[in-house]
Amino acid sequence: MADRYDVTDPYDTGYLDTGDGNQVYYEVYGNPDGKPAVIVHGGPGAGMPKGTKRSFDPQRYRIIQFDQRNCGRSTPHASDPAADMSLNTTEHLLADIERLRAHLGVGRWLMFGGSWGATLALAYAQRHPDHVSELLLVSAMVTSPSAVDWLYRGVGQFFPEAWDRFRQGVPDSERDGDLVMAYSRLMENPDVEVRSRAALDWLRWEDAVISMEVNGTPGAYSNRAGDEQIAFVRICAHIFAHRGWLEEGTLIRDAGKLAGIPGVLIHGRQDMGCPVQRVWELARRWPNARLVVIEDAGHTGNAAFGRELRKALDEFADRP
């Protein structure tokens, strides 16, 4: 990985009250007078990344990160069966981002989004272009019904044994139907053993999809503690069972709304779960986008990802 900055403890932390019983945890690092930048994590439900903030120069950036609803230190935690998943939708998450911007007094901010976080960053920027100075998207999942169906069914043609194990994890009557919805129902089961078994089956599938990334981070999905596993899978299955509440192609179709917002998209050629084609189509329709394809990388990135990320952030730091 490219050299990273030494980012010390946050100078501001807190919980944002969403008004519906949820509390969204956030942290702010770097220079209080620096260029605002917000890190939108992936998953869904992965929580704040530990190392991403270290790609930002703390002398030039005011670095903001937060745990999306029901994961990380946000409450209630999705590992608690009482947490209401009906209050965790794309609309809720976008409203939380805008509420956080206003709470912190940010006029415009650079948005960094990884994987599912790229979906949220794109949707937010298309809705609030005046509040976004730049976009930096890494391993972007351009969420749509077809993108979800590819990740949890189509890519199984490359991993038939692993996909069959994934399929066997749901009841017999649901194995030929919507597997993601079936897993979402399992994650709502009151029996903790049922939820734990379903979470492990789901994570084994996610790990299979990234298993060919020799320069990446194999096993990245199952490398979580018990409650974090439950929360991650419960949120992920819930959101993707509803296909992110996004119509087919909408994020690409509306890319023209990003005109005037410079963007860099960094993507691995070997990304099996989120193929580069959708990101390429997005970049073609986005007037100010630059696509950087890393030939020997997949979804979890590699050292070249880090170098391109630092390059883009150093470039954007000099923009007014």
C-alpha positions as CSV (number, residue, x, y, z in Angstrom):
1,M,0.0,0.0,0.0
2,A,1.2,3.5,-0.7
3,D,2.5,5.6,2.1
4,R,-0.3,6.9,4.3
5,Y,-0.7,10.0,6.5
6,D,-0.5,9.9,10.2
7,V,-4.0,10.7,11.2
8,T,-4.4,11.2,15.0
9,D,-7.5,11.0,17.2
10,P,-10.7,12.7,16.1
11,Y,-11.1,16.3,17.4
12,D,-14.9,15.9,17.3
13,T,-17.2,12.9,17.8
14,G,-20.9,12.6,18.4
15,Y,-24.3,11.0,17.8
16,L,-26.7,12.5,15.3
17,D,-30.3,12.2,16.3
18,T,-32.3,11.2,13.2
19,G,-35.7,11.9,14.9
20,D,-37.0,8.3,14.5
21,G,-35.1,6.5,17.3
22,N,-31.8,6.1,15.4
23,Q,-28.5,7.6,16.5
24,V,-25.8,7.9,13.8
25,Y,-22.3,8.0,15.2
26,Y,-19.7,10.3,13.5
27,E,-16.1,11.4,13.8
28,V,-14.1,14.3,12.5
29,Y,-10.4,14.4,11.9
30,G,-7.7,16.6,10.5
31,N,-7.8,20.4,10.0
32,P,-11.0,22.1,11.2
33,D,-10.4,24.7,8.5
34,G,-9.4,22.2,5.8
35,K,-11.4,21.1,2.8
36,P,-14.4,19.0,4.0
37,A,-14.4,15.4,2.9
38,V,-16.9,12.7,3.9
39,I,-16.1,9.0,3.8
40,V,-19.2,6.9,2.9
41,H,-18.6,3.3,3.8
42,G,-19.7,0.2,2.0
43,G,-21.3,-3.0,3.0
44,P,-24.1,-2.1,3.3
45,G,-23.5,-2.3,7.1
46,A,-19.7,-2.6,7.1
47,G,-19.2,0.4,9.4
48,M,-16.5,3.0,9.2
49,P,-13.3,1.8,7.5
50,K,-10.2,1.9,9.8
51,G,-7.6,3.0,7.2
52,T,-9.3,5.1,4.6
53,K,-8.9,8.3,6.5
54,R,-5.1,7.9,6.4
55,S,-5.2,8.5,2.6
56,F,-6.3,12.1,3.3
57,D,-3.7,14.8,4.2
58,P,-4.9,15.9,7.7
59,Q,-3.3,19.3,7.1
60,R,-5.4,20.0,4.1
61,Y,-8.6,18.1,4.8
62,R,-11.4,18.1,7.4
63,I,-12.1,14.4,7.4
64,I,-15.6,13.2,8.3
65,Q,-16.7,9.6,8.7
66,F,-19.7,8.0,10.2
67,D,-21.4,4.7,10.8
68,Q,-24.6,4.3,8.7
69,R,-27.7,3.3,10.5
70,N,-27.7,0.2,12.7
71,C,-23.9,-0.7,12.3
72,G,-20.7,0.2,14.0
73,R,-21.4,2.5,16.9
74,S,-24.7,3.8,15.6
75,T,-27.7,2.7,17.5
76,P,-29.8,0.6,17.7
77,H,-27.4,-2.1,16.4
78,A,-28.7,-4.5,13.8
79,S,-27.5,-7.5,15.8
80,D,-30.4,-6.6,18.2
81,P,-33.6,-8.3,16.7
82,A,-35.6,-5.3,18.0
83,A,-33.8,-2.9,15.6
84,D,-36.4,-1.8,13.0
85,M,-35.0,-2.4,9.6
86,S,-38.0,-0.7,8.0
87,L,-36.2,2.6,9.1
88,N,-33.0,1.6,7.2
89,T,-33.6,2.4,3.5
90,T,-31.7,4.3,0.8
91,E,-33.9,7.3,1.5
92,H,-33.2,7.2,5.2
93,L,-29.4,6.9,4.6
94,L,-29.4,9.8,2.1
95,A,-31.4,11.9,4.6
96,D,-28.8,11.1,7.3
97,I,-25.9,12.3,5.1
98,E,-27.7,15.6,4.4
99,R,-28.6,15.9,8.1
100,L,-24.9,15.3,9.0
101,R,-23.7,17.9,6.5
102,A,-26.0,20.5,8.0
103,H,-25.2,19.5,11.5
104,L,-21.4,20.0,10.9
105,G,-22.0,23.3,9.0
106,V,-20.5,22.1,5.8
107,G,-21.4,23.9,2.6
108,R,-19.8,21.6,0.0
109,W,-17.8,18.5,0.6
110,L,-15.7,16.0,-1.3
111,M,-17.4,12.6,-1.1
112,F,-15.5,9.4,-1.0
113,G,-17.5,6.2,-1.5
114,G,-16.4,2.6,-1.6
115,S,-18.5,-0.3,-3.0
116,W,-22.1,0.3,-1.6
117,G,-20.9,3.7,-0.4
118,A,-20.4,4.7,-4.0
119,T,-24.1,4.1,-4.6
120,L,-25.0,6.4,-1.7
121,A,-22.4,9.0,-2.8
122,L,-23.7,9.0,-6.4
123,A,-27.4,9.1,-5.3
124,Y,-26.6,12.0,-2.9
125,A,-24.6,13.9,-5.5
126,Q,-27.3,13.6,-8.1
127,R,-29.9,14.9,-5.6
128,H,-27.7,17.6,-4.0
129,P,-25.1,18.6,-6.7
130,D,-24.6,22.0,-5.1
131,H,-23.4,20.4,-1.9
132,V,-20.7,18.2,-3.6
133,S,-17.3,19.6,-4.6
134,E,-15.8,16.3,-6.0
135,L,-16.5,12.6,-6.0
136,L,-14.0,9.8,-5.5
137,L,-15.5,6.3,-6.0
138,V,-13.5,3.1,-5.4
139,S,-14.7,-0.4,-6.4
140,A,-18.1,1.2,-7.0
141,M,-21.2,-0.8,-6.8
142,V,-23.6,0.9,-9.2
143,T,-26.6,-0.6,-7.4
144,S,-29.6,-1.8,-9.5
145,P,-31.8,-4.9,-9.7
146,S,-29.4,-6.4,-12.3
147,A,-26.3,-5.6,-10.3
148,V,-27.7,-7.3,-7.2
149,D,-28.9,-10.3,-9.2
150,W,-25.4,-10.6,-10.7
151,L,-23.7,-10.5,-7.3
152,Y,-25.9,-13.1,-5.7
153,R,-26.7,-15.3,-8.7
154,G,-25.1,-14.5,-12.0
155,V,-21.5,-14.6,-10.8
156,G,-22.2,-18.0,-9.4
157,Q,-21.3,-19.4,-12.9
158,F,-17.7,-18.8,-11.9
159,F,-18.1,-20.4,-8.4
160,P,-20.7,-23.1,-8.9
161,E,-19.7,-25.0,-5.8
162,A,-19.8,-22.0,-3.5
163,W,-23.0,-20.7,-5.0
164,D,-24.7,-24.1,-4.5
165,R,-23.7,-23.9,-0.8
166,F,-25.1,-20.4,-0.7
167,R,-28.3,-21.7,-2.2
168,Q,-28.5,-24.6,0.2
169,G,-28.5,-22.1,3.1
170,V,-32.2,-21.2,2.6
171,P,-35.3,-23.4,3.0
172,D,-36.0,-25.9,0.2
173,S,-39.1,-24.0,-1.0
174,E,-37.0,-20.8,-1.6
175,R,-33.9,-22.2,-3.4
176,D,-35.3,-21.5,-6.8
177,G,-36.6,-18.0,-5.9
178,D,-35.1,-14.8,-4.6
179,L,-32.2,-16.0,-2.5
180,V,-31.4,-12.5,-1.2
181,M,-35.0,-12.0,0.1
182,A,-34.9,-15.5,1.6
183,Y,-31.7,-14.6,3.5
184,S,-33.3,-11.4,4.6
185,R,-36.2,-13.3,6.1
186,L,-33.7,-15.7,7.9
187,M,-31.9,-12.7,9.4
188,E,-35.2,-11.6,10.9
189,N,-35.7,-15.0,12.6
190,P,-36.0,-14.7,16.4
191,D,-33.7,-17.7,16.9
192,V,-30.1,-16.5,17.2
193,E,-28.9,-19.8,15.9
194,V,-30.8,-19.4,12.7
195,R,-29.5,-15.9,12.2
196,S,-25.9,-16.9,13.0
197,R,-26.0,-19.8,10.6
198,A,-27.5,-17.7,7.8
199,A,-24.9,-15.0,8.4
200,L,-22.0,-17.4,8.1
201,D,-23.5,-18.9,4.9
202,W,-23.8,-15.4,3.4
203,L,-20.3,-14.4,4.4
204,R,-18.8,-17.6,2.9
205,W,-20.4,-16.6,-0.4
206,E,-19.1,-13.0,-0.3
207,D,-15.6,-14.4,0.4
208,A,-15.9,-16.8,-2.5
209,V,-16.6,-13.9,-4.9
210,I,-13.3,-12.2,-3.9
211,S,-11.3,-15.4,-3.5
212,M,-9.4,-14.9,-6.8
213,E,-8.0,-11.6,-5.8
214,V,-4.4,-12.7,-5.1
215,N,-3.3,-9.1,-4.6
216,G,-6.3,-8.1,-2.5
217,T,-7.7,-9.2,0.9
218,P,-9.1,-12.7,0.7
219,G,-11.6,-13.6,3.5
220,A,-12.3,-9.9,4.1
221,Y,-16.0,-10.4,4.7
222,S,-16.0,-13.2,7.3
223,N,-13.2,-11.4,9.2
224,R,-15.7,-9.9,11.7
225,A,-16.7,-10.5,15.2
226,G,-20.1,-12.2,16.1
227,D,-22.4,-9.2,16.5
228,E,-20.7,-7.4,13.6
229,Q,-21.3,-10.4,11.3
230,I,-25.0,-10.5,12.3
231,A,-25.4,-6.7,11.7
232,F,-23.5,-6.7,8.4
233,V,-25.5,-9.5,6.9
234,R,-28.9,-8.4,8.3
235,I,-28.4,-4.9,6.8
236,C,-26.9,-6.1,3.6
237,A,-29.6,-8.7,2.9
238,H,-32.4,-6.2,3.8
239,I,-31.1,-3.5,1.5
240,F,-30.3,-5.8,-1.4
241,A,-33.5,-7.7,-1.0
242,H,-35.1,-4.4,-2.0
243,R,-32.5,-3.8,-4.7
244,G,-31.5,-0.6,-2.9
245,W,-34.9,0.8,-3.8
246,L,-33.3,1.9,-7.1
247,E,-34.8,1.4,-10.5
248,E,-32.8,-0.3,-13.2
249,G,-30.1,2.0,-14.6
250,T,-31.2,5.1,-12.7
251,L,-27.7,6.0,-11.4
252,I,-26.2,5.8,-14.8
253,R,-29.1,7.4,-16.6
254,D,-29.0,10.4,-14.2
255,A,-25.2,10.8,-14.4
256,G,-25.7,14.1,-16.4
257,K,-26.8,15.7,-13.1
258,L,-23.2,15.4,-12.0
259,A,-22.0,17.8,-14.7
260,G,-19.6,20.3,-13.1
261,I,-18.6,17.8,-10.3
262,P,-15.1,16.4,-11.0
263,G,-14.9,12.7,-10.3
264,V,-12.3,9.9,-10.2
265,L,-13.4,6.3,-10.3
266,I,-10.8,3.6,-9.4
267,H,-11.8,0.1,-10.3
268,G,-10.2,-3.3,-10.5
269,R,-10.4,-5.2,-13.8
270,Q,-10.7,-8.4,-11.8
271,D,-13.7,-7.2,-9.7
272,M,-16.0,-10.2,-10.1
273,G,-18.8,-8.9,-7.9
274,C,-19.0,-5.4,-9.4
275,P,-17.9,-5.7,-13.0
276,V,-16.1,-2.7,-14.5
277,Q,-18.6,-2.4,-17.3
278,R,-21.2,-0.6,-15.2
279,V,-18.6,1.9,-13.9
280,W,-17.3,2.4,-17.5
281,E,-20.9,3.2,-18.6
282,L,-21.3,5.6,-15.7
283,A,-18.0,7.4,-16.6
284,R,-19.1,7.8,-20.3
285,R,-22.2,9.7,-19.2
286,W,-20.5,11.8,-16.5
287,P,-18.9,14.8,-18.2
288,N,-16.2,15.4,-15.6
289,A,-15.3,11.8,-14.7
290,R,-12.0,10.0,-15.1
291,L,-12.0,6.2,-14.9
292,V,-8.8,4.5,-13.7
293,V,-8.8,0.7,-14.2
294,I,-6.2,-1.3,-12.2
295,E,-5.5,-4.4,-14.2
296,D,-4.3,-6.7,-11.4
297,A,-6.8,-5.7,-8.8
298,G,-10.3,-6.8,-7.7
299,H,-12.9,-5.5,-5.4
300,T,-10.7,-5.3,-2.3
301,G,-8.0,-3.3,-4.1
302,N,-4.2,-3.5,-3.9
303,A,-1.2,-1.2,-3.6
304,A,-1.9,0.5,-6.9
305,F,-5.4,1.5,-5.6
306,G,-3.7,3.3,-2.7
307,R,-1.4,5.2,-5.0
308,E,-4.2,6.3,-7.3
309,L,-6.3,7.2,-4.3
310,R,-3.6,9.4,-2.9
311,K,-3.0,11.0,-6.3
312,A,-6.7,11.9,-6.7
313,L,-6.9,13.3,-3.1
314,D,-3.8,15.4,-3.5
315,E,-5.1,16.8,-6.8
316,F,-8.6,17.6,-5.3
317,A,-7.0,19.2,-2.2
318,D,-5.7,22.0,-4.4
319,R,-9.1,22.8,-5.9
320,P,-10.9,25.7,-4.3
